């Protein structure tokens, strides 16, 4: 199958390749079922628990979730410049879960040795480019296409991270939620072992502290491309048992409220 459309990073209309979101080597290589948000939302007000998908319509995908979003050149470019270091980062998180019992909703301090923060962050943003239109902004397109570039627009965009080992993996394209009378424009990539939320109107948020949603890792954008550091990161393992954004209730709490 050949799909010709505008690449989500460079913006040029050309044949697109299948892009794994997240990268295939970052635990996105397995078969699965894709449920639409509309299908799941239909059952939110029923007695069905949020993780009960029996009978819902779905599309089967194989070898990981992927979509036609990037041209071959941008796919290969981001994979070689950012993806390799990102997979190492994800492997570190996987080893954390494999070797330790991580309590839900409790902040811990992780120590990362010899990592490239900017490369990791640019891979995260390139994934969000695939499911949003943020690369239409010159500052973000330049940030991705030029490895040495900094200048990520932190005044408008923030990336929030949580460890993820319980709940519903999902990809959420640009959506809106209202919290404390504050409209928040967001997108999500939630996939073991880490969940990301991209806040896309940070400059308009005045009534909500986004630090309540998780760890703001946007500062990773300030490092140099080849800079290698040891990094301490305070982060929480948050369950994601519903499709409601920033809903970190565990299954036991949800089951009690559902009755």
KASUL-V194022 format. One record per backbone hydrogen bond with DSSP energy under -0.5 kcal/mol. CO is the residue of the C=O (numbers start at 1). NH is the residue of the N-H. E is the energy in kcal/mol with one decimal. If there is no record, write none. Layout:
co:CO nh:NH e:E
co:CO nh:NH e:E
This chain:
co:1 nh:3 e:-0.5
co:2 nh:4 e:-0.5
co:3 nh:5 e:-0.6
co:3 nh:16 e:-3.2
co:5 nh:14 e:-2.4
co:7 nh:11 e:-1.1
co:12 nh:7 e:-2.3
co:12 nh:14 e:-0.6
co:14 nh:5 e:-1.9
co:15 nh:72 e:-0.6
co:16 nh:3 e:-0.6
co:17 nh:19 e:-0.5
co:17 nh:69 e:-0.9
co:17 nh:70 e:-0.9
co:18 nh:20 e:-0.5
co:19 nh:67 e:-1.8
co:23 nh:26 e:-1.6
co:24 nh:28 e:-1.5
co:30 nh:64 e:-1.6
co:32 nh:61 e:-2.6
co:33 nh:35 e:-0.6
co:34 nh:59 e:-2.2
co:36 nh:40 e:-1.9
co:37 nh:41 e:-2.8
co:38 nh:42 e:-1.4
co:40 nh:43 e:-1.6
co:41 nh:44 e:-1.4
co:43 nh:46 e:-1.2
co:49 nh:52 e:-2.2
co:51 nh:53 e:-1.0
co:53 nh:56 e:-2.1
co:59 nh:34 e:-2.8
co:61 nh:32 e:-2.6
co:65 nh:21 e:-1.8
co:67 nh:19 e:-3.3
co:67 nh:69 e:-1.3
co:69 nh:8 e:-2.7
co:70 nh:17 e:-3.4
co:71 nh:75 e:-2.5
co:72 nh:76 e:-2.5
co:73 nh:77 e:-2.4
co:74 nh:78 e:-2.5
co:75 nh:79 e:-1.8
co:76 nh:80 e:-2.2
co:77 nh:81 e:-2.5
co:78 nh:82 e:-2.3
co:78 nh:83 e:-2.2
co:79 nh:84 e:-1.0
co:82 nh:86 e:-1.9
co:83 nh:87 e:-2.4
co:84 nh:88 e:-1.5
co:85 nh:89 e:-1.8
co:86 nh:90 e:-2.3
co:87 nh:91 e:-2.4
co:88 nh:92 e:-1.8
co:89 nh:93 e:-1.6
co:90 nh:94 e:-2.5
co:91 nh:95 e:-2.4
co:92 nh:96 e:-1.6
co:93 nh:97 e:-1.9
co:94 nh:98 e:-2.3
co:95 nh:99 e:-2.0
co:96 nh:100 e:-1.1
co:100 nh:102 e:-0.8
co:101 nh:103 e:-0.6
co:103 nh:106 e:-0.9
co:103 nh:237 e:-0.5
co:106 nh:237 e:-0.7
co:108 nh:110 e:-0.6
co:108 nh:235 e:-2.6
co:110 nh:112 e:-0.6
co:110 nh:233 e:-2.5
co:111 nh:113 e:-0.5
co:112 nh:231 e:-3.0
co:115 nh:117 e:-0.8
co:115 nh:229 e:-2.4
co:116 nh:120 e:-2.0
co:117 nh:121 e:-2.5
co:118 nh:122 e:-2.6
co:119 nh:123 e:-1.7
co:120 nh:124 e:-1.9
co:121 nh:125 e:-2.4
co:122 nh:126 e:-2.2
co:123 nh:127 e:-1.7
co:124 nh:128 e:-1.7
co:125 nh:129 e:-2.0
co:126 nh:130 e:-1.1
co:127 nh:131 e:-0.7
co:128 nh:131 e:-0.6
co:128 nh:132 e:-1.0
co:131 nh:174 e:-0.6
co:133 nh:136 e:-1.8
co:134 nh:137 e:-1.8
co:137 nh:140 e:-0.7
co:137 nh:141 e:-2.3
co:138 nh:142 e:-2.7
co:139 nh:143 e:-1.5
co:140 nh:144 e:-2.0
co:141 nh:145 e:-2.6
co:142 nh:146 e:-1.4
co:145 nh:147 e:-0.5
co:146 nh:149 e:-2.0
co:152 nh:154 e:-2.3
co:153 nh:156 e:-1.4
co:153 nh:157 e:-2.4
co:156 nh:202 e:-2.6
co:158 nh:160 e:-0.5
co:158 nh:199 e:-3.2
co:159 nh:217 e:-2.4
co:160 nh:197 e:-2.5
co:161 nh:215 e:-2.5
co:162 nh:195 e:-3.4
co:163 nh:238 e:-1.9
co:164 nh:193 e:-0.6
co:166 nh:240 e:-2.5
co:167 nh:169 e:-0.6
co:170 nh:190 e:-3.1
co:171 nh:173 e:-0.6
co:172 nh:188 e:-1.8
co:175 nh:186 e:-2.5
co:177 nh:179 e:-0.6
co:177 nh:184 e:-3.0
co:179 nh:182 e:-1.7
co:181 nh:183 e:-0.5
co:182 nh:179 e:-2.7
co:184 nh:177 e:-2.1
co:184 nh:186 e:-0.6
co:185 nh:200 e:-3.1
co:185 nh:201 e:-0.5
co:186 nh:175 e:-2.8
co:187 nh:198 e:-2.9
co:188 nh:172 e:-2.6
co:189 nh:191 e:-0.6
co:189 nh:196 e:-2.6
co:190 nh:170 e:-1.9
co:191 nh:194 e:-2.4
co:193 nh:164 e:-2.0
co:194 nh:191 e:-1.7
co:195 nh:162 e:-2.0
co:196 nh:189 e:-2.4
co:197 nh:160 e:-2.9
co:197 nh:199 e:-0.7
co:198 nh:187 e:-1.3
co:198 nh:200 e:-0.5
co:199 nh:158 e:-1.9
co:201 nh:204 e:-2.1
co:202 nh:205 e:-1.2
co:204 nh:206 e:-0.7
co:208 nh:210 e:-0.8
co:209 nh:212 e:-2.1
co:210 nh:213 e:-1.9
co:211 nh:214 e:-0.6
co:214 nh:216 e:-0.5
co:215 nh:161 e:-2.6
co:215 nh:217 e:-0.8
co:217 nh:220 e:-2.0
co:218 nh:221 e:-2.1
co:219 nh:222 e:-1.9
co:220 nh:223 e:-1.1
co:224 nh:227 e:-1.3
co:229 nh:115 e:-2.6
co:231 nh:112 e:-3.3
co:233 nh:110 e:-2.9
co:233 nh:235 e:-0.6
co:235 nh:108 e:-2.8
co:236 nh:163 e:-2.3
co:236 nh:238 e:-0.9
co:237 nh:105 e:-3.0
co:240 nh:168 e:-3.3
co:244 nh:247 e:-1.3
co:246 nh:248 e:-0.8
co:249 nh:241 e:-0.6
co:250 nh:254 e:-2.0
co:251 nh:255 e:-2.8
co:252 nh:256 e:-1.8
co:253 nh:257 e:-1.9
co:254 nh:258 e:-2.0
co:255 nh:259 e:-1.0
